[in-house]
Amino acid sequence: MAKQAKETSGEGFGGLGLDPRLIETLSALGYEEPTPIQRESIPPLLAGSDMIGQAATGTGKTAAFALPLLQRILARGDDRKKPSAIILVPTRELAMQVSEALHKYGRSLGTTVLPVFGGQPFDAQIRGLKRGVDLIVATPGRALDHIRRGTLKLGGISEVVLDEADEMLDMGFAEEIETLLAETPKERQTVLFSATLPPRIAAIAKRHLTNPVKIQISRETLGKGEVPKVRQTAYMVRRPTKLPALARILDIENPTAAIVFCRTRNEVDELSETLTARGYRAEALHGGMTQEHRTRVIKKLKTGAADLVIATDVAARGLDIENLTHVVNFDVPSAPEQYVHRIGRVGRAGREGVAITLVEPREHRMLRNYEFATKQKIDVAQVPSQADLRARRMELTRASVREIILEDQFDGFRAVVESLSDEFDLMNIALAALKLAHQASGTEADQSDEELAPVDMPFEGRREGRGDSRGFDGPPRGGKQGGKFANDARPHGRPDGNMARLFLGVGRHAGIRPQDVVGAIAGETDLSGRDVGDIQIAERFSTVDVPKDRADDVIAALNATKIRGRRVNARHDKH
Ligand code: AMP
């Protein structure tokens, strides 16, 4: 039975067995509490256990395996020339991200990390390897290339991490993983993290892990009658544009009292400063502040002296604000319980509350867990456009003008209008005054709509009118665990009756476009482009609908060829 990672309980990082230097680093980064996956993983990993962790990006899984790894390296003492740990990841982006995280966490310990991925010259990587490093973060293909060239030896490896294992398999790295594991000593520690745990992952775990501890982010749902009355919306945004996107969303939503949740103290400080500079009445609230200061901030929100409180979960614990209208997740919550807990602060006493979540494209899987936990749909919306903002601002100006007319207090202004009316039409005077008032009420959005569009959406449709290719398919129906829910999201319905859906292990990361898929099928089989149905290109895989009676032929043909130089790994889509 897998352990279920629970909501954080308020002890901070103490008590997990981490070295004080690591705890200090985490505190400097503004981390207040371990995430559930970290709380469950760190002690057994420090003790040397193997582990299977079911966790998606956004849960804090990188630190969950990175912190114990760094500490175990420290315990090795001086023999630090050869790498002692290798972390295998599916993509170059993830290799860079994970090695950056390891560098960040390990700085105070002086550990060295080298990312090794394809598409980069070998020389620099070889020089790095020769210099000697503690940890390697590698994509499987490139790691194997180095082994074949004799520039990387895994004989001294004592820890292996397979990160995003399901994605590595989807990308066709199964063989490479087997070969790489065979190069490492048998008595190593092996850790496997995967967002989903299909049988193929279980098979790898069975072959290569010894008595693994199993940890998964809990799928507990709310009981009957507990579901809050909350309008839930998610916006897909890229990290660098999160702030302008949030500013636009706040402009449209115009909350009277909102809490914006961030992960770290540093983020809270940064966000509240930036939002204040943009004219919002925002206050910071985090665990680093005195109780007195915190009480003052909360009072400001309660009395309407502030519109926004930017907070960490720890600081907002137990906070009960009657008039709260909005909860905003600036970062995705690291577990469904945390999501439920955060949004449970609105929608009280029969009033409708609003929960807004900013999601980076890589984190889109988390939304399904939140939907499952709240048993409610989360709408995926576009960040408001400049036109939306203009319309909204005009609406507000109109409402203000109306209010002033009804107040009827125009002493001193009447004479000005009368003198202007000798020269101009009353309509034109009204228009000019309105323009002046409107301009004084704020400035236009400073970022273009294109800049705020998420380039890295999880799905991209080929044909219009077939479902919402930008979203995902909502909560699992029937509440069954495992099965479809345990696997990746499909943005569109089942294929037509006489069509079958095929899964291809190549996606946008490999530069695959719909026309490449059509081209390969038309070129390698006797089907024509017209026979090919719906195509969806995701970041690391694609699906294509083909006539059912020809599905096996298409799979065989695609597996005998390459698209854009990549093996296709076609198979029947099981979802
Ligand atoms: P991951 O799921 O590993 O991609 O991590 C998601 C984000 O959470 C990263 O930006 C981390 O820096 C951040 N993070 C990880 N653990 C914590 C924590 N305990 N407190 C605050 N932020 C964290």
Boltz pocket constraint, residues with backbone or C-beta under 6 A from the ligand:
constraints:
  - pocket:
      binder: B
      contacts: [[A, 30], [A, 31], [A, 32], [A, 33], [A, 34], [A, 35], [A, 38], [A, 56], [A, 57], [A, 58], [A, 59], [A, 60], [A, 61], [A, 62], [A, 63], [A, 263], [A, 264]]
      max_distance: 6.0
